[in-house]
Structure formats: structure tokens, C-alpha cells
Amino acid sequence: MKNYILSSTVLAVFLLAILFTSCRNEADPQPQPQPGSVLIDGKTYPIVTIGDLTWTAANHTGTGGVAYNSSNEKPEYGRYYTFEEAKAVPLPAGWRIPTVADYQKLAQSQGVVFTGDRATNQDALKKLVSVTNWRKVAGTNASGFNAFPGGYCFQKSAPQDGDISEYWTAGGQTMSIMESANGLNHNMSFYNNIDSPEYRFNLRFVRDK
């Protein structure tokens, strides 16, 4: 009889442990990134290694920011963030907002040539931009970076998209890839927007390979 009571007690404890674990997992799931992706602020993003850097290959859509419009059209554009909102995004260990140097290295890895901080009329920039949504000059996205021409927001107004892809850098500048006036290729430039809280731009992240 003693052995029977002891066995019943052990069985009851075992069943309670299973029930507790099941309830905990249902109430507090822990999503995990899939291979070739990273989990940032509760969402999964594809990643691509280009040269000696690994990048998120889609625009950030996490907490804060504003959508392209109230109907959330063109979700490939992600969301648009002020610099303060961009800095507040919680990142996994090793990930960061790119610097100007990171973006220059990205472009140079595709054969882009800079004069100072500008790259003008560069065919190689097509490798960084999307095949669709550009007004005149489609990209090839040969690099996998896949920059869409989402433009930018002034305050919370809808962006004027189609010819500019612009992202925050860690220092408050923005990196802009825009269609050249010749309608044949693209330019890359950097602008100081740290003192312009009324403007919102797209956001990517990077880590060392």
C-alpha cells in the first residue's frame, strides 16, 4: 500500500509539471528567428551578407513610426521613423544602426565610386535597389539589399515615393539613393537630418559578418 501511494504522488506531481509547462508556453511563446533571418522587436526580417557586413534585407516595421498611408499600402516600404524613434529600437547583440562608413562600404562592395561623400550617375547602384516601384530607373537588386524607393515623410504626411530610397544612419545623417536627373542610373548622397525631428525616414540594421 505504501508503494502504491508513493507512486500515485509521483504521478500527480509529474502531471502537474506537464500542465504547468504547457500553460506557460501557451501564455508566453518565445518566437525564434529562422535561418537567414533575425528577430528584432518581435518581428522577423530576412538578412543578407554583402562583403564583410550582414544587413537586414527589408525595411523595419516595428514599434513606433508611421506607415506609408492609413491603408497601409506598399508594406514593402516598412515604416518611417524620427531619429529618436530609430535610436529607441531594441536590437539583438551585435546589431546596430548603420554608420555613414557602413553604407559607403556597402556601395563600394558593388563597385560604386565616391567623390567625397557623393556617388553620382553610378550604374553600380542598381545592384542595391529593388526591381520594382522606381519611376524611371529600375534596379537589379543583384546584391540582395533590395532598397525600395519609399521616399520620406514630412511630419506624418504621406511620402512622395518612387525616386528616392533614404535611411537613417547612427550619427543622425541619412543615406539617400535617388534617381539621377539623366534618367539612366542613380546617385548616392548623405544629408544631415539630426536637427530635423519633423522628418521621418526608413530604417535598416547591420552587424559585422
PEMOQUI-V713452 format. One record per run of one state. SS is the DSSP state (a for helix, b for strand, c for the rest). FROM is the first residue (numbers start at 0). TO is the last residue. If there is no record, write none. Layout:
SS:FROM:TO / SS:FROM:TO
This chain:
c:0:0 / a:1:26 / c:27:35 / b:36:39 / c:40:41 / b:42:49 / c:50:51 / b:52:55 / c:56:64 / b:65:65 / c:66:73 / a:74:76 / c:77:78 / b:79:80 / c:81:81 / a:82:86 / c:87:94 / b:95:96 / c:97:98 / a:99:107 / c:108:113 / b:114:114 / c:115:116 / b:117:121 / a:122:127 / b:128:128 / c:129:145 / b:146:146 / c:147:149 / b:150:150 / c:151:151 / b:152:153 / c:154:162 / b:163:167 / c:168:171 / b:172:178 / c:179:184 / b:185:191 / c:192:197 / b:198:201 / c:202:203 / b:204:207 / c:208:208
